[in-house]
């Protein structure tokens, strides 16, 4: 294979991908069979199979038991707006974004105490093994799950206070800034890291993805000065969202 030449399976996958993107193979259309790909492109069964696997890993097609492989509906990505601006509504960020988009969003959550592992302890600046409150969220839009989030808060800070449970009590669901202010902790800065990785099986199952689907992860930590008061991982399918930042220039 010379310089710049693609392996045969990538060449086939690239041509089929272009047909999907251009609309020549519209959503819900059955992908050419393995035998058809073999004949049309003059490749082996192995090459045809690997090309189909590439498209499945990219989330462009999906297999249907006993029926074949079909082109998936391509969602129009939504923006997740990120900025330092916080309207005085007292709502959490998800509720604010839902209101801006004019859609009906709901979520469910569950909080449990656990010991901080090495990663979470490092993010919160607490000793490994310290007790934290972990809260898992499933966010839904029009009853469809669209986003997952897991947050951790140090119980050394919130334990035995009215805001120990993020979604219960007088300030349940109000967001980190408002809840911490209720216990005289002033949140004044936040850090975020955005990355992507293959989705875990349980994440893809919850979000309606397919094996190999890439997820976008926003790792966010709220601080009161230099003290971390909450850290969270927000997970969404990468082809459904775009992160849009608006930052002040000083």
C-alpha positions as CSV (number, residue, x, y, z in Angstrom):
1,X,0.0,0.0,0.0
2,X,1.6,3.3,-1.1
3,X,1.8,6.6,0.8
4,X,-1.7,8.1,1.2
5,X,-3.5,5.0,0.1
6,X,-6.4,3.8,2.3
7,X,-7.0,0.2,3.3
8,X,-9.8,-1.2,1.2
9,X,-12.3,-1.4,4.0
10,X,-11.8,2.3,4.8
11,X,-12.2,3.2,1.1
12,X,-15.5,1.3,1.0
13,X,-16.6,2.8,4.3
14,X,-15.7,6.3,3.1
15,X,-17.8,5.9,-0.1
16,X,-20.8,4.6,1.8
17,X,-20.4,7.4,4.4
18,X,-20.5,10.0,1.7
19,X,-23.8,8.4,0.3
20,X,-25.3,8.6,3.8
21,X,-24.2,12.2,4.4
22,X,-25.4,13.4,0.9
23,X,-28.7,11.7,1.3
24,X,-28.2,9.1,-1.4
25,X,-28.8,6.6,1.3
26,X,-31.4,8.4,3.5
27,X,-32.4,7.5,7.0
28,X,-34.1,4.1,7.5
29,X,-32.8,2.9,4.1
30,X,-31.3,-0.6,4.3
31,X,-27.5,-0.6,3.8
32,X,-26.4,-2.7,0.8
33,X,-25.8,-6.3,1.9
34,X,-22.4,-7.7,2.4
35,X,-22.7,-9.6,-0.9
36,X,-23.8,-6.5,-2.7
37,X,-20.8,-4.5,-1.2
38,X,-18.5,-7.3,-2.2
39,X,-19.7,-7.2,-5.8
40,X,-20.0,-3.5,-6.2
41,X,-16.6,-2.6,-4.9
42,X,-14.7,-5.8,-5.9
43,X,-13.6,-6.6,-2.4
44,X,-13.6,-9.7,-0.2
45,X,-16.3,-10.6,2.4
46,X,-13.8,-9.6,5.1
47,X,-13.4,-6.2,3.7
48,X,-17.1,-5.7,3.2
49,X,-17.7,-6.8,6.8
50,X,-15.1,-4.4,8.2
51,X,-16.5,-1.5,6.2
52,X,-19.9,-2.1,7.8
53,X,-18.3,-2.3,11.2
54,X,-16.7,1.1,10.7
55,X,-20.1,2.7,9.9
56,X,-21.7,1.1,12.9
57,X,-18.9,2.3,15.2
58,X,-19.5,5.8,13.8
59,X,-23.2,5.6,14.7
60,X,-24.2,6.1,11.0
61,X,-26.0,2.7,10.7
62,X,-27.6,0.2,13.1
63,X,-28.3,-3.5,12.9
64,X,-31.8,-4.8,13.3
65,X,-32.1,-8.4,14.3
66,X,-33.2,-10.6,11.5
67,X,-33.7,-7.7,9.1
68,X,-30.3,-6.2,8.2
69,X,-28.4,-3.0,8.7
70,X,-30.1,0.4,8.2
71,X,-29.1,4.0,8.0
72,X,-29.8,5.8,11.3
73,X,-31.7,9.1,11.6
74,X,-29.1,11.9,11.9
75,X,-30.1,14.2,14.8
76,X,-29.7,18.0,14.5
77,X,-27.1,18.9,17.2
78,X,-28.3,21.2,20.0
79,X,-26.1,23.7,21.6
80,X,-25.3,23.6,25.3
81,X,-24.5,27.2,26.2
82,X,-21.7,27.8,28.7
83,X,-21.0,31.2,30.2
84,X,-20.4,33.0,33.5
85,X,-23.9,34.6,33.3
86,X,-26.4,33.2,35.7
87,X,-30.0,34.5,35.6
88,X,-31.6,35.1,39.0
89,X,-34.1,32.3,38.6
90,X,-32.6,29.9,41.2
91,X,-33.0,27.1,38.7
92,X,-30.3,24.6,37.9
93,X,-28.4,25.0,34.5
94,X,-30.4,22.2,32.8
95,X,-33.7,23.9,33.7
96,X,-32.4,27.3,32.4
97,X,-31.3,25.8,29.1
98,X,-34.6,24.0,28.7
99,X,-36.4,27.3,29.2
100,X,-34.2,29.1,26.6
101,X,-34.8,26.3,24.1
102,X,-38.6,26.4,24.7
103,X,-38.8,22.6,25.3
104,X,-40.2,20.5,28.1
105,X,-37.4,19.0,30.1
106,X,-37.5,16.7,33.1
107,X,-35.0,14.8,35.1
108,X,-34.7,12.1,37.7
109,X,-32.0,11.7,40.2
110,X,-30.7,9.5,43.0
111,X,-28.3,10.4,45.8
112,X,-26.1,8.0,47.7
113,X,-23.2,8.4,50.1
114,X,-19.9,6.8,49.1
115,X,-16.1,7.0,49.7
116,X,-14.2,9.2,47.3
117,X,-11.9,7.2,45.0
118,X,-8.5,8.6,43.9
119,X,-9.9,10.6,40.9
120,X,-12.8,12.2,42.8
121,X,-10.7,12.9,45.9
122,X,-8.2,14.7,43.6
123,X,-10.9,16.8,41.9
124,X,-12.4,17.8,45.3
125,X,-9.1,18.2,47.1
126,X,-10.1,15.8,49.9
127,X,-8.3,12.7,51.2
128,X,-9.0,9.4,49.4
129,X,-11.8,7.6,51.3
130,X,-13.5,10.8,52.5
131,X,-17.3,10.6,52.4
132,X,-19.0,12.3,49.5
133,X,-22.6,12.6,48.3
134,X,-22.9,11.2,44.8
135,X,-25.9,12.1,42.8
136,X,-26.8,10.5,39.4
137,X,-29.1,12.3,37.0
138,X,-30.9,11.3,33.8
139,X,-32.1,14.3,31.9
140,X,-35.0,13.9,29.5
141,X,-36.5,16.1,26.7
142,X,-40.0,15.2,25.6
143,X,-39.6,12.0,27.7
144,X,-36.5,10.9,25.7
145,X,-33.2,10.6,27.7
146,X,-30.7,13.1,26.3
147,X,-28.0,13.6,28.9
148,X,-26.5,11.9,32.0
149,X,-24.7,13.6,34.9
150,X,-23.0,12.4,38.0
151,X,-22.0,14.9,40.7
152,X,-20.0,14.6,43.9
153,X,-20.0,16.9,46.9
154,X,-17.8,16.6,50.0
155,X,-19.9,15.7,53.1
156,X,-17.3,17.5,55.2
157,X,-18.9,20.6,53.8
158,X,-22.5,19.8,53.3
159,X,-23.1,17.0,55.8
160,X,-25.8,17.6,58.3
161,X,-26.9,20.8,56.6
162,X,-30.2,21.6,54.8
163,X,-28.4,21.2,51.4
164,X,-26.8,17.8,52.0
165,X,-29.1,16.2,49.4
166,X,-28.9,18.2,46.1
167,X,-32.5,17.4,45.0
168,X,-34.3,17.4,48.3
169,X,-35.0,20.0,51.0
170,X,-35.9,23.6,50.8
171,X,-33.3,24.3,48.0
172,X,-33.6,21.0,46.2
173,X,-33.0,21.5,42.4
174,X,-31.8,25.1,42.8
175,X,-28.2,24.5,41.6
176,X,-24.8,24.5,43.3
177,X,-24.4,28.3,43.6
178,X,-27.7,29.0,45.4
179,X,-27.4,25.9,47.6
180,X,-23.9,26.7,48.8
181,X,-24.9,30.3,49.4
182,X,-27.5,29.0,51.9
183,X,-24.7,27.6,54.1
184,X,-22.6,30.7,53.7
185,X,-20.2,29.3,51.0
186,X,-19.7,31.8,48.1
187,X,-19.0,30.0,44.8
188,X,-17.0,32.4,42.7
189,X,-15.4,30.3,39.9
190,X,-15.8,27.2,37.9
191,X,-13.5,25.1,35.8
192,X,-14.6,22.8,32.9
193,X,-12.8,20.3,30.7
194,X,-14.4,19.0,27.6
195,X,-13.4,15.6,26.1
196,X,-14.7,12.7,24.1
197,X,-14.4,8.9,24.5
198,X,-16.3,5.7,23.5
199,X,-19.5,5.5,25.5
200,X,-19.7,2.9,28.2
201,X,-22.3,0.2,27.6
202,X,-24.6,1.4,30.4
203,X,-24.3,5.0,29.1
204,X,-25.2,4.0,25.5
205,X,-28.1,1.9,26.8
206,X,-29.5,4.9,28.8
207,X,-29.0,7.4,25.9
208,X,-30.2,5.2,23.0
209,X,-26.7,5.0,21.4
210,X,-25.1,2.0,19.7
211,X,-21.9,0.2,20.5
212,X,-18.9,2.3,19.6
213,X,-20.9,5.6,19.8
214,X,-18.7,8.4,21.0
215,X,-19.9,10.5,24.0
216,X,-18.9,14.0,24.9
217,X,-17.9,14.5,28.6
218,X,-17.9,17.9,30.3
219,X,-16.0,17.6,33.6
220,X,-17.0,20.6,35.7
221,X,-15.9,21.7,39.2
222,X,-17.3,24.6,41.2
223,X,-15.0,26.4,43.6
224,X,-15.4,28.8,46.5
225,X,-12.0,30.6,46.1
226,X,-9.6,27.6,45.9
227,X,-11.9,25.1,47.6
228,X,-13.8,22.7,45.4
229,X,-17.4,22.4,46.5
230,X,-18.8,20.1,43.8
231,X,-17.5,18.2,40.8
232,X,-19.5,16.6,38.1
233,X,-19.3,14.7,34.8
234,X,-21.9,15.5,32.2
235,X,-22.3,12.9,29.4
236,X,-24.1,13.2,26.1
237,X,-23.9,11.5,22.7
238,X,-21.4,13.6,20.7
239,X,-23.5,13.8,17.6
240,X,-26.4,15.3,19.4
241,X,-24.8,18.3,21.1
242,X,-22.3,21.1,20.6
243,X,-20.7,23.0,23.4
244,X,-21.0,26.7,22.9
245,X,-18.9,29.0,25.1
246,X,-19.4,32.7,25.6
247,X,-16.6,34.2,27.8
248,X,-15.9,37.7,29.0
249,X,-12.9,39.6,27.6
250,X,-11.1,41.7,30.2
